[in-house]
Structures are given as structure tokens and as C-alpha cells.
Amino acid sequence: MNGFPRTWQVLSGVLALLALTIGWLAWSRVRTSGTAEALLRHAPANAQIFAFLDVALMRQTGVLERIAGARGVEEQDYTRFVEQSGFDYRKHLDAVVMAKRGDAQYAVIAGRFDGARLQRYAVANAGRCTADYCYVPGTRPVSFAPIREGLYAFASGTGDARELLTAHAPGVRGEFLGAPVWAAGLGPEEIPLLGQLSGAQTLSLWLTPRLPAAVELQFSLEMKDPLSATKTARDLGTLARAGDLAKYLSGAQVTAEGHRVSGRLPVPLELLESLVNGTRTR
């Protein structure tokens, strides 16, 4: 079932690239927070990493098309997946919470689904379906099942979609829940830079608009001890005042409190657009 890994790649890419382009968006904080919490109630509470995307907002504001590129450039496997399953993230995906626990990956997806076509696609790709639950074997097995109307559970690797069918208290909380894009629990594997910061453990990132000319990137970094937190805050503050990026980072605020380093970084659209253009030309 090649379409599903491709979908994971698309979602991961959107998460990374949205951070470069969402600065000029306005959104309803209450709506986004409620959507994220509703989906989180089905994500594994013991996952190490969580991420959220408000894709409907991206579509409404034109950002999704900007990030995804022109139609017709998708990989052949993904094009075939869309044709057979009837699910195209450009039109049918509204919001997604992604979670990772070891080798297991999960997605709770809000959108519009054709359950019968999804099942036919699974069976056509050596999978099997029992009632509404489908399992497709492979190097990274994939499973999926509806949670309710407009909400589906997907899993790959060692995960199983049936783990997501029962609601529970969200496994992660924080002020970032009000943002349309955020990630929590990131480590050195996801952010290699953390491996260069002595004592760095996990990182949470989220975005807040500062219209009309910037987006504010906020972060919370958990450190091994207060000493390493103090040193990291000082080093990051120095970086914001010197070097090639100093003119862009002059408004950065970095503080240490206990084991945690917190920061607020206003990022001008000039820098975001140059990064986006650089990404496209690689």
C-alpha cells in the first residue's frame, strides 16, 4: 500500500514547510485548539512525539496549494492511491494529529472519506478487511479504521489503528494547542541540532502570527538540569545578537527557568520567503 507512506511523507513535509509560510495567516484560536484536543483524545497517550496541522485553514487561505505545488507533480504511487481510494489530501483532509511511539506511527485524521473505496484499495494491495478495519502487510504494515463519521484512525509500523478507536484524556497539553501548527516531544533524531546542545532533552515548537509582517516562533526546550538550561539560554541569546542571522533575530527573547529554556523568535516574512524559495530550488 504505497499511498499511505507517501501520505505520511506529505504530512511531514507540510509540517516542516508550513513553519516557513504561515506568518501572514489569521485564524480562530478557539477553533484550532478545540480541533487539536478532539483529535488528541484518540492519539496514543504514551506516544513520545505529537504534531498537529490545521489543513482546512491552510486550504482556505491558499497556503496548502502554495506548499504542495502544482497538481500533476505528485509521484505515480500517490496519484494511483488517490484514483483508487478517493482520498486526496488537497481536497479531503481537514486536520491531523500525528504521533510516534518507537517504530509505531499514528495519525488521527479529520476529513471526508469514502470507506468502501478505501477498503477496496486495501484489498487490491494484498490487504484484508474485517468489518470496517483494514490491515495491509508490508515492510511497514498499515492499518486503518473509522472512528466515527468524518474521523479516521491510521497506523503504520508496529502500531495498530484499533488502538485509536477509544477516546481518553489527551496525552499532551500546553499553550501550543491553540496554534494551527505545532510539534511536541521532538528529540535529537528529529532535530539534529539538539544533539549539539549539552543536556538538551525534548523540544516543543509552535507558531503565532504577528501580522502583517512576521510570524513568531515559540519554543520550550527541556534540559537535563538548571545549569545546562542557563548555559543554553545564554548561548542562544548570543547567537541572536551575532552572526549572519543577527539582523533577523534581533527581537529574540530567550529565558531559562529551572530545567526549561523558553524562547520567542519574531521571524520576518522576508526571511520566510527566502527560505521557501531556497527549499523549492533544491
Contacts in CASP RR format, 6 or more apart in sequence:
PFRMAT RR
TARGET T0000
AUTHOR 0000-0000-0000
METHOD contacts of the structure
MODEL  1
MNGFPRTWQVLSGVLALLALTIGWLAWSRVRTSGTAEALLRHAPANAQIF
AFLDVALMRQTGVLERIAGARGVEEQDYTRFVEQSGFDYRKHLDAVVMAK
RGDAQYAVIAGRFDGARLQRYAVANAGRCTADYCYVPGTRPVSFAPIREG
LYAFASGTGDARELLTAHAPGVRGEFLGAPVWAAGLGPEEIPLLGQLSGA
QTLSLWLTPRLPAAVELQFSLEMKDPLSATKTARDLGTLARAGDLAKYLS
GAQVTAEGHRVSGRLPVPLELLESLVNGTRTR
1 81 0 8 1.000
1 121 0 8 1.000
1 122 0 8 1.000
1 125 0 8 1.000
1 127 0 8 1.000
1 136 0 8 1.000
1 138 0 8 1.000
1 142 0 8 1.000
2 77 0 8 1.000
2 78 0 8 1.000
2 80 0 8 1.000
2 81 0 8 1.000
2 125 0 8 1.000
3 77 0 8 1.000
3 78 0 8 1.000
3 80 0 8 1.000
3 81 0 8 1.000
3 85 0 8 1.000
4 81 0 8 1.000
4 136 0 8 1.000
4 142 0 8 1.000
4 144 0 8 1.000
4 154 0 8 1.000
4 156 0 8 1.000
5 140 0 8 1.000
5 142 0 8 1.000
5 156 0 8 1.000
6 75 0 8 1.000
6 77 0 8 1.000
6 78 0 8 1.000
6 81 0 8 1.000
7 78 0 8 1.000
7 81 0 8 1.000
7 89 0 8 1.000
8 105 0 8 1.000
8 107 0 8 1.000
8 156 0 8 1.000
10 68 0 8 1.000
10 78 0 8 1.000
10 89 0 8 1.000
11 53 0 8 1.000
11 89 0 8 1.000
11 96 0 8 1.000
11 98 0 8 1.000
11 107 0 8 1.000
12 98 0 8 1.000
14 53 0 8 1.000
14 55 0 8 1.000
14 58 0 8 1.000
14 64 0 8 1.000
14 67 0 8 1.000
14 68 0 8 1.000
15 51 0 8 1.000
15 53 0 8 1.000
15 98 0 8 1.000
15 181 0 8 1.000
15 183 0 8 1.000
17 67 0 8 1.000
17 276 0 8 1.000
17 279 0 8 1.000
18 53 0 8 1.000
18 58 0 8 1.000
18 63 0 8 1.000
18 67 0 8 1.000
18 181 0 8 1.000
19 181 0 8 1.000
19 205 0 8 1.000
19 207 0 8 1.000
19 217 0 8 1.000
20 272 0 8 1.000
20 275 0 8 1.000
20 276 0 8 1.000
20 279 0 8 1.000
21 63 0 8 1.000
21 66 0 8 1.000
21 67 0 8 1.000
21 272 0 8 1.000
21 276 0 8 1.000
22 58 0 8 1.000
22 63 0 8 1.000
22 180 0 8 1.000
22 181 0 8 1.000
22 207 0 8 1.000
22 209 0 8 1.000
22 215 0 8 1.000
23 207 0 8 1.000
23 209 0 8 1.000
23 210 0 8 1.000
23 211 0 8 1.000
23 214 0 8 1.000
23 215 0 8 1.000
23 267 0 8 1.000
23 269 0 8 1.000
23 272 0 8 1.000
24 209 0 8 1.000
24 211 0 8 1.000
24 212 0 8 1.000
24 215 0 8 1.000
24 269 0 8 1.000
25 57 0 8 1.000
25 61 0 8 1.000
25 63 0 8 1.000
25 180 0 8 1.000
25 209 0 8 1.000
26 209 0 8 1.000
26 211 0 8 1.000
27 54 0 8 1.000
27 57 0 8 1.000
27 180 0 8 1.000
27 209 0 8 1.000
29 178 0 8 1.000
32 54 0 8 1.000
32 57 0 8 1.000
32 178 0 8 1.000
32 179 0 8 1.000
32 180 0 8 1.000
33 177 0 8 1.000
33 178 0 8 1.000
34 177 0 8 1.000
34 178 0 8 1.000
35 54 0 8 1.000
35 95 0 8 1.000
35 110 0 8 1.000
36 52 0 8 1.000
36 54 0 8 1.000
36 95 0 8 1.000
36 97 0 8 1.000
36 177 0 8 1.000
36 178 0 8 1.000
36 182 0 8 1.000
37 170 0 8 1.000
37 177 0 8 1.000
38 110 0 8 1.000
39 52 0 8 1.000
39 95 0 8 1.000
39 96 0 8 1.000
39 97 0 8 1.000
39 108 0 8 1.000
39 110 0 8 1.000
39 151 0 8 1.000
40 50 0 8 1.000
40 52 0 8 1.000
40 97 0 8 1.000
40 108 0 8 1.000
40 170 0 8 1.000
40 171 0 8 1.000
40 172 0 8 1.000
40 177 0 8 1.000
41 167 0 8 1.000
41 168 0 8 1.000
41 169 0 8 1.000
41 170 0 8 1.000
42 97 0 8 1.000
42 108 0 8 1.000
42 147 0 8 1.000
42 151 0 8 1.000
42 153 0 8 1.000
42 164 0 8 1.000
42 165 0 8 1.000
42 166 0 8 1.000
42 167 0 8 1.000
42 168 0 8 1.000
43 50 0 8 1.000
43 97 0 8 1.000
43 99 0 8 1.000
43 106 0 8 1.000
43 108 0 8 1.000
43 164 0 8 1.000
43 170 0 8 1.000
43 171 0 8 1.000
44 99 0 8 1.000
44 101 0 8 1.000
44 104 0 8 1.000
44 106 0 8 1.000
44 163 0 8 1.000
44 164 0 8 1.000
44 171 0 8 1.000
45 168 0 8 1.000
45 169 0 8 1.000
45 170 0 8 1.000
45 171 0 8 1.000
46 101 0 8 1.000
46 171 0 8 1.000
47 99 0 8 1.000
47 100 0 8 1.000
47 101 0 8 1.000
47 106 0 8 1.000
47 171 0 8 1.000
48 100 0 8 1.000
48 101 0 8 1.000
48 102 0 8 1.000
48 185 0 8 1.000
49 98 0 8 1.000
49 99 0 8 1.000
49 100 0 8 1.000
49 183 0 8 1.000
49 184 0 8 1.000
49 185 0 8 1.000
49 186 0 8 1.000
49 187 0 8 1.000
49 190 0 8 1.000
50 97 0 8 1.000
50 98 0 8 1.000
50 99 0 8 1.000
50 171 0 8 1.000
50 172 0 8 1.000
50 183 0 8 1.000
50 184 0 8 1.000
50 185 0 8 1.000
51 97 0 8 1.000
51 98 0 8 1.000
51 99 0 8 1.000
51 182 0 8 1.000
51 183 0 8 1.000
51 184 0 8 1.000
52 95 0 8 1.000
52 96 0 8 1.000
52 97 0 8 1.000
52 98 0 8 1.000
52 177 0 8 1.000
52 179 0 8 1.000
52 180 0 8 1.000
52 181 0 8 1.000
52 182 0 8 1.000
52 183 0 8 1.000
53 95 0 8 1.000
53 96 0 8 1.000
53 98 0 8 1.000
53 180 0 8 1.000
53 181 0 8 1.000
54 95 0 8 1.000
54 180 0 8 1.000
54 181 0 8 1.000
55 64 0 8 1.000
55 89 0 8 1.000
55 93 0 8 1.000
55 94 0 8 1.000
55 95 0 8 1.000
55 96 0 8 1.000
56 94 0 8 1.000
56 95 0 8 1.000
57 63 0 8 1.000
57 180 0 8 1.000
58 64 0 8 1.000
58 67 0 8 1.000
58 180 0 8 1.000
59 65 0 8 1.000
59 90 0 8 1.000
64 90 0 8 1.000
65 90 0 8 1.000
68 89 0 8 1.000
68 90 0 8 1.000
71 90 0 8 1.000
72 79 0 8 1.000
74 82 0 8 1.000
81 87 0 8 1.000
81 121 0 8 1.000
82 88 0 8 1.000
84 117 0 8 1.000
84 120 0 8 1.000
84 121 0 8 1.000
84 124 0 8 1.000
85 114 0 8 1.000
85 117 0 8 1.000
85 118 0 8 1.000
85 121 0 8 1.000
86 92 0 8 1.000
86 114 0 8 1.000
86 117 0 8 1.000
86 118 0 8 1.000
87 93 0 8 1.000
87 113 0 8 1.000
87 114 0 8 1.000
87 117 0 8 1.000
87 118 0 8 1.000
91 112 0 8 1.000
92 111 0 8 1.000
92 112 0 8 1.000
92 113 0 8 1.000
93 109 0 8 1.000
93 110 0 8 1.000
93 111 0 8 1.000
94 110 0 8 1.000
94 111 0 8 1.000
94 112 0 8 1.000
95 109 0 8 1.000
95 110 0 8 1.000
95 111 0 8 1.000
96 107 0 8 1.000
96 108 0 8 1.000
96 109 0 8 1.000
96 110 0 8 1.000
97 107 0 8 1.000
97 108 0 8 1.000
98 105 0 8 1.000
98 106 0 8 1.000
98 107 0 8 1.000
99 105 0 8 1.000
99 106 0 8 1.000
99 107 0 8 1.000
99 108 0 8 1.000
100 106 0 8 1.000
101 159 0 8 1.000
102 158 0 8 1.000
103 157 0 8 1.000
103 158 0 8 1.000
104 155 0 8 1.000
104 156 0 8 1.000
104 157 0 8 1.000
104 158 0 8 1.000
104 159 0 8 1.000
105 155 0 8 1.000
105 156 0 8 1.000
105 157 0 8 1.000
105 159 0 8 1.000
106 153 0 8 1.000
106 154 0 8 1.000
106 155 0 8 1.000
106 159 0 8 1.000
106 161 0 8 1.000
106 163 0 8 1.000
106 164 0 8 1.000
107 153 0 8 1.000
107 154 0 8 1.000
107 155 0 8 1.000
108 147 0 8 1.000
108 151 0 8 1.000
108 152 0 8 1.000
108 153 0 8 1.000
108 154 0 8 1.000
108 164 0 8 1.000
109 151 0 8 1.000
109 152 0 8 1.000
109 153 0 8 1.000
109 154 0 8 1.000
110 150 0 8 1.000
110 151 0 8 1.000
111 150 0 8 1.000
111 151 0 8 1.000
111 152 0 8 1.000
112 150 0 8 1.000
113 146 0 8 1.000
113 150 0 8 1.000
113 152 0 8 1.000
115 132 0 8 1.000
115 146 0 8 1.000
118 134 0 8 1.000
118 144 0 8 1.000
119 129 0 8 1.000
119 132 0 8 1.000
119 134 0 8 1.000
122 128 0 8 1.000
122 129 0 8 1.000
122 134 0 8 1.000
122 135 0 8 1.000
122 136 0 8 1.000
122 144 0 8 1.000
123 129 0 8 1.000
123 134 0 8 1.000
125 136 0 8 1.000
126 136 0 8 1.000
126 137 0 8 1.000
127 134 0 8 1.000
127 135 0 8 1.000
127 136 0 8 1.000
127 137 0 8 1.000
128 134 0 8 1.000
128 135 0 8 1.000
129 135 0 8 1.000
132 145 0 8 1.000
132 146 0 8 1.000
133 143 0 8 1.000
133 144 0 8 1.000
133 145 0 8 1.000
133 161 0 8 1.000
133 162 0 8 1.000
134 143 0 8 1.000
134 144 0 8 1.000
134 145 0 8 1.000
135 141 0 8 1.000
135 142 0 8 1.000
135 143 0 8 1.000
136 142 0 8 1.000
136 143 0 8 1.000
140 156 0 8 1.000
140 157 0 8 1.000
141 156 0 8 1.000
141 157 0 8 1.000
142 154 0 8 1.000
142 155 0 8 1.000
142 156 0 8 1.000
142 157 0 8 1.000
143 154 0 8 1.000
143 155 0 8 1.000
143 156 0 8 1.000
143 159 0 8 1.000
143 160 0 8 1.000
143 161 0 8 1.000
143 162 0 8 1.000
144 152 0 8 1.000
144 153 0 8 1.000
144 154 0 8 1.000
144 155 0 8 1.000
144 161 0 8 1.000
145 152 0 8 1.000
145 153 0 8 1.000
145 161 0 8 1.000
145 162 0 8 1.000
145 164 0 8 1.000
145 165 0 8 1.000
146 152 0 8 1.000
146 153 0 8 1.000
147 153 0 8 1.000
147 164 0 8 1.000
147 165 0 8 1.000
153 161 0 8 1.000
153 162 0 8 1.000
153 163 0 8 1.000
153 164 0 8 1.000
153 165 0 8 1.000
154 161 0 8 1.000
155 161 0 8 1.000
155 163 0 8 1.000
155 164 0 8 1.000
172 184 0 8 1.000
172 185 0 8 1.000
174 184 0 8 1.000
174 204 0 8 1.000
175 206 0 8 1.000
176 182 0 8 1.000
176 184 0 8 1.000
176 204 0 8 1.000
176 205 0 8 1.000
176 206 0 8 1.000
176 218 0 8 1.000
178 206 0 8 1.000
179 206 0 8 1.000
179 207 0 8 1.000
179 208 0 8 1.000
180 207 0 8 1.000
181 206 0 8 1.000
181 207 0 8 1.000
182 204 0 8 1.000
182 205 0 8 1.000
182 206 0 8 1.000
182 207 0 8 1.000
183 190 0 8 1.000
183 204 0 8 1.000
183 205 0 8 1.000
183 206 0 8 1.000
184 202 0 8 1.000
184 204 0 8 1.000
184 205 0 8 1.000
185 202 0 8 1.000
185 203 0 8 1.000
185 204 0 8 1.000
186 194 0 8 1.000
186 202 0 8 1.000
186 203 0 8 1.000
186 204 0 8 1.000
186 205 0 8 1.000
187 194 0 8 1.000
187 200 0 8 1.000
187 201 0 8 1.000
187 202 0 8 1.000
187 203 0 8 1.000
188 194 0 8 1.000
188 195 0 8 1.000
188 200 0 8 1.000
191 203 0 8 1.000
194 200 0 8 1.000
194 203 0 8 1.000
194 221 0 8 1.000
197 221 0 8 1.000
197 232 0 8 1.000
197 235 0 8 1.000
198 228 0 8 1.000
198 231 0 8 1.000
198 232 0 8 1.000
199 223 0 8 1.000
199 224 0 8 1.000
199 225 0 8 1.000
199 228 0 8 1.000
199 232 0 8 1.000
200 221 0 8 1.000
200 222 0 8 1.000
200 223 0 8 1.000
200 224 0 8 1.000
200 228 0 8 1.000
200 232 0 8 1.000
201 221 0 8 1.000
201 222 0 8 1.000
201 223 0 8 1.000
201 224 0 8 1.000
202 221 0 8 1.000
202 222 0 8 1.000
203 219 0 8 1.000
203 220 0 8 1.000
203 221 0 8 1.000
203 222 0 8 1.000
204 219 0 8 1.000
204 220 0 8 1.000
204 221 0 8 1.000
205 217 0 8 1.000
205 218 0 8 1.000
205 219 0 8 1.000
206 217 0 8 1.000
206 218 0 8 1.000
206 219 0 8 1.000
207 215 0 8 1.000
207 216 0 8 1.000
207 217 0 8 1.000
207 218 0 8 1.000
208 215 0 8 1.000
208 216 0 8 1.000
208 218 0 8 1.000
209 215 0 8 1.000
209 216 0 8 1.000
210 216 0 8 1.000
210 266 0 8 1.000
213 268 0 8 1.000
213 269 0 8 1.000
214 266 0 8 1.000
214 267 0 8 1.000
214 268 0 8 1.000
214 269 0 8 1.000
215 266 0 8 1.000
215 267 0 8 1.000
215 269 0 8 1.000
215 272 0 8 1.000
216 264 0 8 1.000
216 265 0 8 1.000
216 266 0 8 1.000
216 267 0 8 1.000
217 264 0 8 1.000
217 265 0 8 1.000
217 266 0 8 1.000
217 267 0 8 1.000
218 262 0 8 1.000
218 263 0 8 1.000
218 264 0 8 1.000
218 265 0 8 1.000
219 262 0 8 1.000
219 263 0 8 1.000
219 265 0 8 1.000
220 260 0 8 1.000
220 261 0 8 1.000
220 262 0 8 1.000
220 263 0 8 1.000
221 229 0 8 1.000
221 232 0 8 1.000
221 260 0 8 1.000
221 261 0 8 1.000
221 262 0 8 1.000
222 259 0 8 1.000
222 260 0 8 1.000
223 229 0 8 1.000
223 232 0 8 1.000
223 256 0 8 1.000
223 259 0 8 1.000
223 260 0 8 1.000
223 261 0 8 1.000
224 259 0 8 1.000
225 259 0 8 1.000
226 256 0 8 1.000
226 258 0 8 1.000
226 259 0 8 1.000
229 256 0 8 1.000
229 257 0 8 1.000
229 258 0 8 1.000
229 259 0 8 1.000
229 260 0 8 1.000
229 261 0 8 1.000
230 256 0 8 1.000
232 256 0 8 1.000
232 261 0 8 1.000
233 254 0 8 1.000
233 255 0 8 1.000
233 256 0 8 1.000
233 261 0 8 1.000
234 256 0 8 1.000
236 252 0 8 1.000
236 254 0 8 1.000
236 261 0 8 1.000
236 263 0 8 1.000
237 252 0 8 1.000
237 254 0 8 1.000
239 245 0 8 1.000
239 249 0 8 1.000
240 246 0 8 1.000
240 249 0 8 1.000
240 250 0 8 1.000
240 251 0 8 1.000
240 252 0 8 1.000
240 254 0 8 1.000
240 265 0 8 1.000
241 249 0 8 1.000
241 250 0 8 1.000
248 267 0 8 1.000
248 268 0 8 1.000
248 270 0 8 1.000
248 271 0 8 1.000
249 265 0 8 1.000
251 265 0 8 1.000
251 266 0 8 1.000
252 263 0 8 1.000
252 264 0 8 1.000
252 265 0 8 1.000
252 266 0 8 1.000
253 263 0 8 1.000
253 264 0 8 1.000
253 265 0 8 1.000
254 261 0 8 1.000
254 262 0 8 1.000
254 263 0 8 1.000
255 261 0 8 1.000
255 262 0 8 1.000
255 263 0 8 1.000
256 262 0 8 1.000
END
